[in-house]
Amino acid sequence: MQMSPILQSRFHNLSQTLSFEELLEELNKYIAIKPEAKYQIVVGSDSASSTDVRVVTAVAVHRIGNGGRYFWTRSEVGRCPTLRDRIYKETMQSIVMMQELRGRLKEMLGEEFFWDNKITVHLDVGLIGPTRELVDAVVGMVKGYGFDVAIKPDSFGAFVLADRHT
């Protein structure tokens, strides 16, 4: 059986390079420090326009009102001749990452952690600019997988965190 590319990814922050398993442990440890706090798990992706596209996906744990931590990984997705292709690839990268995270974090944190829509996919699209025509399609994709979704200007996971590393 082939291992998911996400499980083989290396995740980075300012001081560490981690495997997916180590990323899960870091998120779990961060939440365990203040279990009574409110949290949001955010995944967002971004890419730079070029011939061969590399998508950066950021994973953040936000302690509401008290900061947070984030990690990022980079993956090669091949040719994306149009903006639409790039946005769809970014969206699918975020969805796949969030599926893996949700499943594994439920095992670690318990089902009740996710009752208040604490997980959100952040998309690098907005109602103003060249991606406005793609908003309905990619928001529908994310919602179809059962995740909450944020677009610009609220999608900091994509256009701030992931964008720093594209």
N, C-alpha and C positions, 0 to 999 in steps of 0.2 A: 504494500500500500504506500502511495506517495504522500509525503508529508506536505502540509500546507506551506506555501512560501512565507506566510506570516510567522509560522512557528520557527522558521529558519532565519528570520530577520534579526538584525542587530539594531538596538535602540540606543539613542544617544541623548545625553543632556550635557550640561557644562562640565561635569566631572566624571561621568561614567559612560561605559558602553556595556549594554546588557542584552542578554537573550530574552526571548518572549517570556520564559518562565521567571527570569529575574525581574523583568518589568512588572509582572503580576505581583510578585512579592513586594516590590517597592510601593506599588499602589496600595496594597493591603496594609503594609506597615504605616504608610502615611495616614490612612483612614483610622487605623487602630490607635494612633496617638490621641485623637479626639473623637471617639466614636459617637459622642452626643451631638457633634456638629452636623450641619447640613452639607451635603456634597453633590457635585455634578461631575459626571465623567463625560468628556468631550473628545470627539475624534474629528479631525478636519484634514483635508488634503489640498495641496497646491502643486502646480508645475509651471515651469518656464517654457515659453514657446521656443521650440527648436525642432530639428529634424527627428532626432531620437529623444523621446520624452522620458524624463525621470520625474516620478511623482514622489513628493515628500508628504508623509502622513504624520501628523502630530497627535499624540495621545496625552490628554491633560486630566488631572484630577483637581477640581476647584473646590476648596473649602469656602463655601459661600460667606462673604464678608471677611475672609481672613487668608487670602492668597491661594497658592496652589503650587503644583509641580507639573512639568510637562517633559515629554520625551518625543523624539522623532526618529523616523526611519526613512530610508530612500529606496525606491524600487524602479527598475527599468520596465517600461510598459510598451516600448517599441514606437512605431510611427503613428502619429496622430495628425493627419494632414489639415484638419480643421479645428477651430475653437470648440465646436460641438463635440468632436471626438475626444479632445482633451478633457473637457468638463465631465463627459460621461465616464472616462477612465478614472478621473479623480473621485467622482461620486462612488463608483464601484469599489475603489480601493478603501474608501472610508467605510462603506457598508460591510465589506468583508472583515475589516479590522474590528469594527464594532460587534459583529456577530461572534468573533472569536473571544473578544474581551467579555462580552455579556455572559456567554456560556461559562467561561472559566471563573469570572468574578462571582457569579451566582454560587458556584461551588465553594468559594472561599468566604464570601460575605453573607451568604444566605439570600433566599428569594425576597425577603421583606426589604432588603436594601434597595431594591429596584421598584418598589411600589409607587413612588412619587415621581415617576418619569425623570429619573436622575441621570439618564443617558441621552446625549444629543449628538447628532451628526451635524457638523458645521460645513456648509457649502460655500465655495468661492464664486457665488453668483449673487446678483442683486437686481432690483427693479429698475435701476438706472445703469446705463452702459451697455456694452456689447453682449452681455450674457442675459439680458432681460427676457429674451425670447426662449431661453432654456429653463427658466425658473420653474414653471409648472411641471415640466417633464421630470426634472431631477428631484424636486420636492416630492412628487408622486412616487418616484422610485424608492426614496428613503422611507416614506410613510408606508409603502407597500411591504417593507421589511419589518415594520412595527417600531420604528424609531421616531423620536421627536427630531425636528430639523430646525436649523437656524440658517438664515441667509444674511447677506450684507444689509445693514451695518452691524448686525448682532453676531456674526459668525467668526469671532476672533480666532477660533481654532484653525481655520483655513487661511484667512487673509492676513493674519498677524503671525501666529506661531509657526505654521508650516511654511509660510512665505519667507520667513527669516532664513530658511535653509535650502531654498530652491536655487 
